[in-house]
């Protein structure tokens, strides 16, 4: 029987973080109430399983919101980013 080591658990949690990021990206076109519920449940699962994977997820979402947009960031864009980032604050 294979024993679970810390590195194996971290790999699984990082995969979970990447899958959650992919779900978050796919849910962007849906209404915010539905996407917030789905992503919040997945982000909570990541947080409860491994904190480092949760930090990786936060870096992925934050960097995509700040630098992954094809259009230049305007004031309206920054206000929208702050509004979307508010859902991840406790």
Backbone torsions as a table, in degrees:
resi	resn	phi	psi	omega
1	UNK	NA	132.2	-177.9
2	UNK	-77.2	138.4	177.8
3	UNK	-93.4	143.6	179.5
4	UNK	-86.4	119.4	177.8
5	UNK	-102.0	168.6	-178.3
6	UNK	-61.2	-38.9	-178.8
7	UNK	-67.3	-37.1	177.8
8	UNK	-65.7	-42.0	178.6
9	UNK	-65.5	-39.1	178.4
10	UNK	-63.7	-41.2	178.6
11	UNK	-59.7	-44.0	179.9
12	UNK	-63.9	-42.0	-179.5
13	UNK	-68.8	-36.0	177.1
14	UNK	-66.9	-39.4	175.1
15	UNK	-61.2	-41.4	176.9
16	UNK	-62.2	-39.6	178.1
17	UNK	-65.2	-42.1	179.1
18	UNK	-66.9	-38.7	176.6
19	UNK	-65.4	-39.0	177.9
20	UNK	-65.8	-38.0	176.1
21	UNK	-63.7	-41.0	178.2
22	UNK	-64.2	-39.7	176.8
23	UNK	-64.6	-43.1	179.0
24	UNK	-59.9	-43.5	-179.4
25	UNK	-66.9	-37.7	179.6
26	UNK	-71.9	-27.0	-176.8
27	UNK	-87.2	0.6	-176.0
28	UNK	-63.3	-26.7	-178.3
29	UNK	-84.5	-12.4	179.4
30	UNK	-80.7	165.8	175.3
31	UNK	-59.6	147.7	-171.8
32	UNK	-64.4	-28.8	-178.7
33	UNK	-66.5	-41.3	179.9
34	UNK	-70.3	-48.0	-177.2
35	UNK	-66.2	-35.5	178.0
36	UNK	-63.7	-42.9	179.4
37	UNK	-63.5	-43.9	-179.6
38	UNK	-65.9	-48.7	-176.4
39	UNK	-70.9	-35.5	178.7
40	UNK	-64.8	-39.6	177.8
41	UNK	-65.0	-42.9	179.2
42	UNK	-67.9	-40.9	179.2
43	UNK	-65.9	-36.0	176.2
44	UNK	-65.2	-39.5	177.1
45	UNK	-63.3	-39.8	177.6
46	UNK	-65.3	-44.4	-178.5
47	UNK	-61.4	-41.5	-178.2
48	UNK	-74.3	-20.4	-179.2
49	UNK	-93.3	-43.2	-177.1
50	UNK	-157.1	120.7	-176.0
51	UNK	-67.7	-37.3	-180.0
52	UNK	-64.1	-39.0	176.7
53	UNK	-66.4	-34.9	176.7
54	UNK	-65.8	-39.4	176.3
55	UNK	-64.1	-42.5	176.8
56	UNK	-59.8	-43.2	177.8
57	UNK	-61.3	-43.4	178.1
58	UNK	-62.8	-39.4	177.6
59	UNK	-65.9	-41.0	178.9
60	UNK	-61.9	-49.4	-178.0
61	UNK	-67.0	-45.1	-179.4
62	UNK	-62.9	-44.3	-180.0
63	UNK	-69.5	-33.7	177.2
64	UNK	-68.0	-40.5	179.0
65	UNK	-67.4	-37.0	-178.2
66	UNK	-81.1	-42.4	-170.0
67	UNK	-117.5	-8.1	-173.9
68	UNK	-92.6	2.7	-178.2
69	UNK	-83.0	137.8	-179.5
70	UNK	-75.6	-20.8	-178.8
71	UNK	-99.0	156.0	178.6
72	UNK	-67.9	147.7	-177.0
73	UNK	-78.4	122.6	178.0
74	UNK	-108.1	-179.6	177.9
75	UNK	-63.0	-42.0	179.0
76	UNK	-63.8	-36.7	177.5
77	UNK	-65.4	-42.5	-179.8
78	UNK	-66.4	-37.9	177.5
79	UNK	-65.8	-41.4	177.4
80	UNK	-63.8	-38.7	178.2
81	UNK	-64.1	-42.1	178.7
82	UNK	-64.9	-38.2	178.8
83	UNK	-64.9	-41.6	178.3
84	UNK	-71.1	-34.2	-179.5
85	UNK	-71.1	-22.9	-178.7
86	UNK	-62.4	-29.6	-178.0
87	UNK	-69.6	-16.1	-179.5
88	UNK	-95.1	-3.5	178.3
89	UNK	-86.8	146.9	-179.4
90	UNK	-69.6	NA	NA
